[in-house]
């Protein structure tokens, strides 16, 4: 069928967007809320099409400062001890978040890199099984067996179920003695907390338009300066690693460059700078007679649309 006109109608409210599709007011919607997927998919003449998005969701921690502003520990930073970071990593039950919070619409992650990115491997992305006993032992070894309290900053209007993800993590971390006070804010207020270094513990999502690991390293791993590290809210800094990241931009031997990327990722993983949660899944709702691809960048590319 030929298309002579496309009418684009912004509908920011998820429930209203679904209602418009169910009523026939629109033919296609992006971002079906996870709680409405079954309802749309079971409706005659409608389909839900899914695909992995170019976005990974993770927690960042202030690992670099000597002391934290939002914890109850005086004179030291519990996040600076890698054993605490490792404990947090294995206290998070990603499959529970997938099942309960995301209603199976996520893929647990072990690295802050979407699978579409050069440098991604299945081994890097393997998420750990939760182990509360080992996590508590790590906390005790780090001198935090009695736990501590910390504030978690979370957006409430940016990622799929972002506030609910944070609430789930609050309960999981309580099991290893970390008492988390959550502050959920709109993205316009949340993101400056990260870029201005005003948060010690936060949720963030990241997509990689270049589909190359250098993009992630430049923004999230490199030490903060006038050119690099603008979204590195962790305060992590390693001059040697910085030099290796900067060298990627001038390396023209692709095999050598890929080996360099792999070594940088190993260093990032060994330091447990971030706590990966999951890869976000796209859910598009549409009339059954529409044929299209679900693009990983969550952009409706109408040149690929056709109608039976």
C-alpha atoms as a printed R data frame, in Angstrom:
    type eleno elety resid chain resno      x       y      z
1   ATOM     1    CA   UNK     A     1  0.000   0.000  0.000
2   ATOM     2    CA   UNK     A     2  1.345   3.432 -0.868
3   ATOM     3    CA   UNK     A     3  1.555   6.030  1.891
4   ATOM     4    CA   UNK     A     4  0.755   9.578  0.895
5   ATOM     5    CA   UNK     A     5  0.803  11.188  4.330
6   ATOM     6    CA   UNK     A     6  2.371  10.516  7.732
7   ATOM     7    CA   UNK     A     7  0.817  12.215 10.754
8   ATOM     8    CA   UNK     A     8  3.159  12.314 13.742
9   ATOM     9    CA   UNK     A     9  1.308  12.866 17.035
10  ATOM    10    CA   UNK     A    10  3.397  13.300 20.217
11  ATOM    11    CA   UNK     A    11  1.672  11.551 23.162
12  ATOM    12    CA   UNK     A    12  3.951  11.670 26.187
13  ATOM    13    CA   UNK     A    13  1.674   9.825 28.621
14  ATOM    14    CA   UNK     A    14  2.063   6.047 28.276
15  ATOM    15    CA   UNK     A    15 -1.552   5.173 29.160
16  ATOM    16    CA   UNK     A    16 -2.903   7.763 26.750
17  ATOM    17    CA   UNK     A    17 -0.599   6.480 24.029
18  ATOM    18    CA   UNK     A    18 -1.848   2.910 24.486
19  ATOM    19    CA   UNK     A    19 -5.478   4.094 24.534
20  ATOM    20    CA   UNK     A    20 -4.937   5.870 21.211
21  ATOM    21    CA   UNK     A    21 -3.641   2.655 19.649
22  ATOM    22    CA   UNK     A    22 -6.430   0.507 21.094
23  ATOM    23    CA   UNK     A    23 -9.102   2.910 19.861
24  ATOM    24    CA   UNK     A    24 -7.666   3.081 16.352
25  ATOM    25    CA   UNK     A    25 -6.799   6.759 16.661
26  ATOM    26    CA   UNK     A    26 -3.209   5.903 15.707
27  ATOM    27    CA   UNK     A    27 -1.692   2.994 13.777
28  ATOM    28    CA   UNK     A    28  1.644   2.762 15.572
29  ATOM    29    CA   UNK     A    29  3.177   3.773 18.894
30  ATOM    30    CA   UNK     A    30  6.640   3.565 20.407
31  ATOM    31    CA   UNK     A    31  7.446   2.575 23.982
32  ATOM    32    CA   UNK     A    32  4.472   0.479 25.043
33  ATOM    33    CA   UNK     A    33  4.594   0.506 28.881
34  ATOM    34    CA   UNK     A    34  5.586  -2.945 30.139
35  ATOM    35    CA   UNK     A    35  2.381  -3.263 32.148
36  ATOM    36    CA   UNK     A    36  0.334  -2.814 28.946
37  ATOM    37    CA   UNK     A    37  2.244  -5.170 26.637
38  ATOM    38    CA   UNK     A    38 -0.022  -8.171 27.209
39  ATOM    39    CA   UNK     A    39 -3.125  -6.027 26.743
40  ATOM    40    CA   UNK     A    40 -1.941  -4.675 23.403
41  ATOM    41    CA   UNK     A    41 -0.567  -7.990 22.156
42  ATOM    42    CA   UNK     A    42 -3.835  -9.790 22.932
43  ATOM    43    CA   UNK     A    43 -5.989  -7.234 21.116
44  ATOM    44    CA   UNK     A    44 -7.341  -8.285 17.732
45  ATOM    45    CA   UNK     A    45 -5.516  -6.607 14.886
46  ATOM    46    CA   UNK     A    46 -2.628  -5.359 17.032
47  ATOM    47    CA   UNK     A    47  0.933  -6.604 17.557
48  ATOM    48    CA   UNK     A    48  3.776  -5.764 19.908
49  ATOM    49    CA   UNK     A    49  7.197  -5.949 18.255
50  ATOM    50    CA   UNK     A    50 10.308  -6.022 20.452
51  ATOM    51    CA   UNK     A    51 14.063  -5.666 20.051
52  ATOM    52    CA   UNK     A    52 17.065  -4.945 22.229
53  ATOM    53    CA   UNK     A    53 17.741  -1.235 22.531
54  ATOM    54    CA   UNK     A    54 21.095   0.467 22.189
55  ATOM    55    CA   UNK     A    55 21.035   1.372 25.880
56  ATOM    56    CA   UNK     A    56 22.349  -0.195 29.063
57  ATOM    57    CA   UNK     A    57 21.157   0.770 32.555
58  ATOM    58    CA   UNK     A    58 23.624   0.847 35.457
59  ATOM    59    CA   UNK     A    59 24.559   2.336 38.820
60  ATOM    60    CA   UNK     A    60 27.532   4.619 39.309
61  ATOM    61    CA   UNK     A    61 29.369   5.162 42.595
62  ATOM    62    CA   UNK     A    62 31.715   7.863 43.824
63  ATOM    63    CA   UNK     A    63 34.852   5.749 44.129
64  ATOM    64    CA   UNK     A    64 37.365   8.596 44.023
65  ATOM    65    CA   UNK     A    65 36.664  11.050 46.842
66  ATOM    66    CA   UNK     A    66 38.246  10.548 50.261
67  ATOM    67    CA   UNK     A    67 34.901  11.041 51.972
68  ATOM    68    CA   UNK     A    68 31.287  11.031 50.808
69  ATOM    69    CA   UNK     A    69 28.758  13.785 51.391
70  ATOM    70    CA   UNK     A    70 25.682  11.555 51.500
71  ATOM    71    CA   UNK     A    71 26.722   8.615 53.698
72  ATOM    72    CA   UNK     A    72 26.958   8.214 57.479
73  ATOM    73    CA   UNK     A    73 30.615   7.179 57.503
74  ATOM    74    CA   UNK     A    74 33.000   9.877 58.719
75  ATOM    75    CA   UNK     A    75 36.490  10.277 57.357
76  ATOM    76    CA   UNK     A    76 36.472   7.631 54.639
77  ATOM    77    CA   UNK     A    77 34.664   6.491 51.524
78  ATOM    78    CA   UNK     A    78 33.233   2.950 51.665
79  ATOM    79    CA   UNK     A    79 32.884   2.893 47.856
80  ATOM    80    CA   UNK     A    80 36.654   3.325 47.517
81  ATOM    81    CA   UNK     A    81 37.089  -0.271 48.697
82  ATOM    82    CA   UNK     A    82 36.626  -2.618 45.751
83  ATOM    83    CA   UNK     A    83 35.235  -5.291 48.082
84  ATOM    84    CA   UNK     A    84 32.244  -3.061 48.806
85  ATOM    85    CA   UNK     A    85 31.716  -2.500 45.085
86  ATOM    86    CA   UNK     A    86 31.953  -6.229 44.460
87  ATOM    87    CA   UNK     A    87 29.491  -6.865 47.272
88  ATOM    88    CA   UNK     A    88 26.981  -4.467 45.710
89  ATOM    89    CA   UNK     A    89 27.440  -6.117 42.334
90  ATOM    90    CA   UNK     A    90 26.489  -9.564 43.629
91  ATOM    91    CA   UNK     A    91 23.755  -8.269 45.942
92  ATOM    92    CA   UNK     A    92 21.755  -7.017 42.951
93  ATOM    93    CA   UNK     A    93 19.384  -9.677 41.656
94  ATOM    94    CA   UNK     A    94 19.111  -8.742 37.983
95  ATOM    95    CA   UNK     A    95 16.801 -11.614 37.135
96  ATOM    96    CA   UNK     A    96 14.365 -10.507 39.839
97  ATOM    97    CA   UNK     A    97 14.408  -6.995 38.386
98  ATOM    98    CA   UNK     A    98 13.800  -8.485 34.939
99  ATOM    99    CA   UNK     A    99 10.930 -10.651 36.133
100 ATOM   100    CA   UNK     A   100  9.143  -8.376 38.593
101 ATOM   101    CA   UNK     A   101 10.031  -4.790 37.673
102 ATOM   102    CA   UNK     A   102 10.515  -5.130 33.931
103 ATOM   103    CA   UNK     A   103  8.010  -7.974 33.377
104 ATOM   104    CA   UNK     A   104 10.621  -9.854 31.359
105 ATOM   105    CA   UNK     A   105 11.329  -6.836 29.153
106 ATOM   106    CA   UNK     A   106 15.055  -6.499 29.881
107 ATOM   107    CA   UNK     A   107 18.260  -8.467 29.463
108 ATOM   108    CA   UNK     A   108 20.561  -8.670 32.523
109 ATOM   109    CA   UNK     A   109 23.926  -7.033 31.873
110 ATOM   110    CA   UNK     A   110 27.444  -7.621 33.118
111 ATOM   111    CA   UNK     A   111 29.097  -4.676 31.365
112 ATOM   112    CA   UNK     A   112 28.062  -1.071 30.642
113 ATOM   113    CA   UNK     A   113 28.147  -1.703 26.897
114 ATOM   114    CA   UNK     A   114 25.232  -2.565 24.598
115 ATOM   115    CA   UNK     A   115 25.737  -5.731 22.520
116 ATOM   116    CA   UNK     A   116 25.814  -3.679 19.308
117 ATOM   117    CA   UNK     A   117 29.105  -2.039 20.281
118 ATOM   118    CA   UNK     A   118 32.552  -2.963 18.969
119 ATOM   119    CA   UNK     A   119 34.347  -4.533 21.932
120 ATOM   120    CA   UNK     A   120 31.317  -6.352 23.330
121 ATOM   121    CA   UNK     A   121 31.732 -10.037 24.116
122 ATOM   122    CA   UNK     A   122 29.420 -12.556 25.692
123 ATOM   123    CA   UNK     A   123 31.997 -13.203 28.397
124 ATOM   124    CA   UNK     A   124 32.167  -9.519 29.405
125 ATOM   125    CA   UNK     A   125 28.393  -9.268 29.483
126 ATOM   126    CA   UNK     A   126 27.853 -12.300 31.704
127 ATOM   127    CA   UNK     A   127 26.103 -11.018 34.815
128 ATOM   128    CA   UNK     A   128 26.919 -12.549 38.200
129 ATOM   129    CA   UNK     A   129 24.489 -14.681 40.154
130 ATOM   130    CA   UNK     A   130 23.340 -12.935 43.341
131 ATOM   131    CA   UNK     A   131 25.060 -14.250 46.452
132 ATOM   132    CA   UNK     A   132 24.107 -12.508 49.671
133 ATOM   133    CA   UNK     A   133 26.392 -14.629 51.869
134 ATOM   134    CA   UNK     A   134 29.486 -13.810 49.822
135 ATOM   135    CA   UNK     A   135 28.422 -10.153 49.585
136 ATOM   136    CA   UNK     A   136 28.131  -9.913 53.376
137 ATOM   137    CA   UNK     A   137 31.536 -11.536 53.767
138 ATOM   138    CA   UNK     A   138 33.057  -8.975 51.390
139 ATOM   139    CA   UNK     A   139 31.449  -6.157 53.365
140 ATOM   140    CA   UNK     A   140 32.920  -7.555 56.592
141 ATOM   141    CA   UNK     A   141 36.386  -7.893 55.039
142 ATOM   142    CA   UNK     A   142 36.179  -4.241 53.978
143 ATOM   143    CA   UNK     A   143 35.371  -3.187 57.545
144 ATOM   144    CA   UNK     A   144 31.718  -2.474 56.760
145 ATOM   145    CA   UNK     A   145 30.160  -5.540 58.336
146 ATOM   146    CA   UNK     A   146 27.747  -3.297 60.220
147 ATOM   147    CA   UNK     A   147 26.786  -1.594 56.978
148 ATOM   148    CA   UNK     A   148 26.345   2.093 56.224
149 ATOM   149    CA   UNK     A   149 23.734   4.445 54.807
150 ATOM   150    CA   UNK     A   150 23.893   6.264 51.482
151 ATOM   151    CA   UNK     A   151 21.646   8.341 49.243
152 ATOM   152    CA   UNK     A   152 20.767   6.997 45.796
153 ATOM   153    CA   UNK     A   153 19.807   9.495 43.105
154 ATOM   154    CA   UNK     A   154 17.453   8.197 40.455
155 ATOM   155    CA   UNK     A   155 15.544   9.678 37.500
156 ATOM   156    CA   UNK     A   156 11.806   9.088 37.378
157 ATOM   157    CA   UNK     A   157 11.028  10.027 33.784
158 ATOM   158    CA   UNK     A   158 13.939   8.934 31.597
159 ATOM   159    CA   UNK     A   159 14.276   5.126 31.386
160 ATOM   160    CA   UNK     A   160 11.751   2.312 31.445
161 ATOM   161    CA   UNK     A   161 10.658   1.890 35.083
162 ATOM   162    CA   UNK     A   162 13.731   3.796 36.277
163 ATOM   163    CA   UNK     A   163 12.339   4.703 39.704
164 ATOM   164    CA   UNK     A   164 11.071   1.142 40.236
165 ATOM   165    CA   UNK     A   165 14.520  -0.263 39.399
166 ATOM   166    CA   UNK     A   166 16.008   1.934 42.100
167 ATOM   167    CA   UNK     A   167 13.344   0.899 44.615
168 ATOM   168    CA   UNK     A   168 14.117  -2.753 43.953
169 ATOM   169    CA   UNK     A   169 17.834  -2.112 44.477
170 ATOM   170    CA   UNK     A   170 17.103  -0.407 47.813
171 ATOM   171    CA   UNK     A   171 15.621  -3.641 49.162
172 ATOM   172    CA   UNK     A   172 18.407  -5.790 47.737
173 ATOM   173    CA   UNK     A   173 21.172  -3.670 49.246
174 ATOM   174    CA   UNK     A   174 19.427  -3.661 52.627
175 ATOM   175    CA   UNK     A   175 20.138  -7.397 52.778
176 ATOM   176    CA   UNK     A   176 23.892  -6.689 52.990
177 ATOM   177    CA   UNK     A   177 23.561  -3.850 55.481
178 ATOM   178    CA   UNK     A   178 23.509  -0.877 53.109
179 ATOM   179    CA   UNK     A   179 20.623   1.409 54.030
180 ATOM   180    CA   UNK     A   180 19.691   3.403 50.954
181 ATOM   181    CA   UNK     A   181 17.647   6.595 50.946
182 ATOM   182    CA   UNK     A   182 16.320   7.140 47.449
183 ATOM   183    CA   UNK     A   183 15.816  10.519 45.819
184 ATOM   184    CA   UNK     A   184 13.880  10.307 42.532
185 ATOM   185    CA   UNK     A   185 13.845  13.408 40.340
186 ATOM   186    CA   UNK     A   186 12.924  14.341 36.761
187 ATOM   187    CA   UNK     A   187 15.838  13.926 34.341
188 ATOM   188    CA   UNK     A   188 16.270  17.704 34.042
189 ATOM   189    CA   UNK     A   189 17.230  17.780 37.714
190 ATOM   190    CA   UNK     A   190 18.859  14.352 37.938
191 ATOM   191    CA   UNK     A   191 21.453  14.589 35.172
192 ATOM   192    CA   UNK     A   192 23.156  17.776 36.488
193 ATOM   193    CA   UNK     A   193 23.809  15.935 39.759
194 ATOM   194    CA   UNK     A   194 26.046  13.560 37.777
195 ATOM   195    CA   UNK     A   195 27.732  16.046 35.468
196 ATOM   196    CA   UNK     A   196 28.325  18.521 38.332
197 ATOM   197    CA   UNK     A   197 29.553  15.815 40.737
198 ATOM   198    CA   UNK     A   198 26.749  16.364 43.228
199 ATOM   199    CA   UNK     A   199 25.824  12.703 43.751
200 ATOM   200    CA   UNK     A   200 27.677   9.766 45.303
201 ATOM   201    CA   UNK     A   201 25.406   6.993 44.041
202 ATOM   202    CA   UNK     A   202 23.189   7.222 40.958
203 ATOM   203    CA   UNK     A   203 21.335   5.477 38.143
204 ATOM   204    CA   UNK     A   204 22.278   6.214 34.547
205 ATOM   205    CA   UNK     A   205 21.594   4.762 31.115
206 ATOM   206    CA   UNK     A   206 23.926   4.892 28.138
207 ATOM   207    CA   UNK     A   207 23.584   4.361 24.409
208 ATOM   208    CA   UNK     A   208 26.468   4.388 21.951
209 ATOM   209    CA   UNK     A   209 25.709   6.159 18.678
210 ATOM   210    CA   UNK     A   210 29.144   5.331 17.242
211 ATOM   211    CA   UNK     A   211 28.781   1.616 18.096
212 ATOM   212    CA   UNK     A   212 32.387   1.676 19.328
213 ATOM   213    CA   UNK     A   213 33.795   1.292 22.850
214 ATOM   214    CA   UNK     A   214 35.905   4.441 22.574
215 ATOM   215    CA   UNK     A   215 32.708   6.476 22.974
216 ATOM   216    CA   UNK     A   216 32.026   4.861 26.369
217 ATOM   217    CA   UNK     A   217 35.605   5.211 27.541
218 ATOM   218    CA   UNK     A   218 35.770   8.892 26.582
219 ATOM   219    CA   UNK     A   219 32.602   9.851 28.473
220 ATOM   220    CA   UNK     A   220 32.363   7.388 31.366
221 ATOM   221    CA   UNK     A   221 35.855   6.058 32.182
222 ATOM   222    CA   UNK     A   222 38.477   8.688 31.337
223 ATOM   223    CA   UNK     A   223 39.404  11.141 34.095
224 ATOM   224    CA   UNK     A   224 37.380  14.327 33.985
225 ATOM   225    CA   UNK     A   225 39.020  17.243 32.187
226 ATOM   226    CA   UNK     A   226 38.061  19.808 29.537
227 ATOM   227    CA   UNK     A   227 37.801  17.134 26.831
228 ATOM   228    CA   UNK     A   228 37.021  13.807 28.503
229 ATOM   229    CA   UNK     A   229 34.961  12.261 31.270
230 ATOM   230    CA   UNK     A   230 32.011  14.659 31.213
231 ATOM   231    CA   UNK     A   231 29.639  11.907 32.436
232 ATOM   232    CA   UNK     A   232 32.136  10.177 34.724
233 ATOM   233    CA   UNK     A   233 30.395  10.844 38.009
234 ATOM   234    CA   UNK     A   234 32.444   8.127 39.725
235 ATOM   235    CA   UNK     A   235 35.531  10.357 40.152
236 ATOM   236    CA   UNK     A   236 37.542   7.321 38.959
237 ATOM   237    CA   UNK     A   237 40.898   8.453 37.585
238 ATOM   238    CA   UNK     A   238 43.821   6.457 36.222
239 ATOM   239    CA   UNK     A   239 46.456   8.314 34.192
240 ATOM   240    CA   UNK     A   240 47.758   5.128 32.615
241 ATOM   241    CA   UNK     A   241 44.279   4.066 31.535
242 ATOM   242    CA   UNK     A   242 43.600   7.584 30.246
243 ATOM   243    CA   UNK     A   243 46.622   7.352 27.949
244 ATOM   244    CA   UNK     A   244 45.434   4.004 26.598
245 ATOM   245    CA   UNK     A   245 41.973   5.432 25.926
246 ATOM   246    CA   UNK     A   246 43.381   8.460 24.114
247 ATOM   247    CA   UNK     A   247 45.587   6.210 21.966
248 ATOM   248    CA   UNK     A   248 42.487   4.579 20.454
249 ATOM   249    CA   UNK     A   249 41.703   7.672 18.382
250 ATOM   250    CA   UNK     A   250 44.961   7.435 16.421
251 ATOM   251    CA   UNK     A   251 45.361   3.671 16.074
252 ATOM   252    CA   UNK     A   252 44.640   2.620 12.462
253 ATOM   253    CA   UNK     A   253 45.503  -1.073 12.811
254 ATOM   254    CA   UNK     A   254 42.016  -2.379 13.596
255 ATOM   255    CA   UNK     A   255 43.138  -5.710 15.023
256 ATOM   256    CA   UNK     A   256 45.575  -3.960 17.346
257 ATOM   257    CA   UNK     A   257 42.904  -1.411 18.277
258 ATOM   258    CA   UNK     A   258 40.459  -4.180 19.169
259 ATOM   259    CA   UNK     A   259 43.080  -5.742 21.426
260 ATOM   260    CA   UNK     A   260 43.596  -2.362 23.086
261 ATOM   261    CA   UNK     A   261 39.841  -2.046 23.641
262 ATOM   262    CA   UNK     A   262 39.698  -5.511 25.191
263 ATOM   263    CA   UNK     A   263 42.472  -4.647 27.664
264 ATOM   264    CA   UNK     A   264 40.763  -1.405 28.661
265 ATOM   265    CA   UNK     A   265 37.502  -3.229 29.266
266 ATOM   266    CA   UNK     A   266 39.287  -5.763 31.430
267 ATOM   267    CA   UNK     A   267 40.665  -2.929 33.555
268 ATOM   268    CA   UNK     A   268 37.193  -1.365 33.854
269 ATOM   269    CA   UNK     A   269 35.689  -4.693 34.882
270 ATOM   270    CA   UNK     A   270 38.489  -5.456 37.339
271 ATOM   271    CA   UNK     A   271 37.936  -2.099 39.058
272 ATOM   272    CA   UNK     A   272 34.146  -2.587 39.217
273 ATOM   273    CA   UNK     A   273 33.681   1.110 38.510
274 ATOM   274    CA   UNK     A   274 30.010   0.635 37.623
275 ATOM   275    CA   UNK     A   275 27.243  -1.820 38.511
276 ATOM   276    CA   UNK     A   276 25.539  -2.896 35.262
277 ATOM   277    CA   UNK     A   277 21.850  -3.772 35.621
278 ATOM   278    CA   UNK     A   278 20.348  -4.569 32.234
279 ATOM   279    CA   UNK     A   279 19.994  -3.822 28.562
280 ATOM   280    CA   UNK     A   280 16.750  -2.032 27.875
281 ATOM   281    CA   UNK     A   281 14.224  -3.652 25.523
282 ATOM   282    CA   UNK     A   282 12.116  -1.727 23.024
283 ATOM   283    CA   UNK     A   283  8.398  -2.442 22.709
284 ATOM   284    CA   UNK     A   284  6.545  -0.954 19.753
285 ATOM   285    CA   UNK     A   285  2.807  -1.392 19.322
286 ATOM   286    CA   UNK     A   286  1.180  -1.354 15.885
287 ATOM   287    CA   UNK     A   287 -1.585  -2.653 13.707
288 ATOM   288    CA   UNK     A   288 -0.912  -6.217 12.576
289 ATOM   289    CA   UNK     A   289 -0.830  -5.263  8.896
290 ATOM   290    CA   UNK     A   290  2.223  -3.039  9.406
291 ATOM   291    CA   UNK     A   291  5.614  -4.464  8.518
292 ATOM   292    CA   UNK     A   292  8.738  -2.728  9.829
293 ATOM   293    CA   UNK     A   293 11.985  -3.187 11.725
294 ATOM   294    CA   UNK     A   294 12.345  -2.211 15.374
295 ATOM   295    CA   UNK     A   295 15.423  -0.003 15.297
296 ATOM   296    CA   UNK     A   296 17.842  -0.252 18.231
297 ATOM   297    CA   UNK     A   297 18.019   3.559 18.507
298 ATOM   298    CA   UNK     A   298 14.239   3.702 19.165
299 ATOM   299    CA   UNK     A   299 13.657   5.775 16.038
300 ATOM   300    CA   UNK     A   300 10.762   5.016 13.734
301 ATOM   301    CA   UNK     A   301 12.320   4.778 10.291
302 ATOM   302    CA   UNK     A   302  9.320   5.174  8.037
303 ATOM   303    CA   UNK     A   303 11.221   4.216  4.920
304 ATOM   304    CA   UNK     A   304 11.122   0.633  6.241
305 ATOM   305    CA   UNK     A   305  7.363   0.650  6.885
306 ATOM   306    CA   UNK     A   306  4.968  -1.214  4.626
307 ATOM   307    CA   UNK     A   307  1.306  -2.217  4.865
308 ATOM   308    CA   UNK     A   308 -0.183  -5.551  3.883
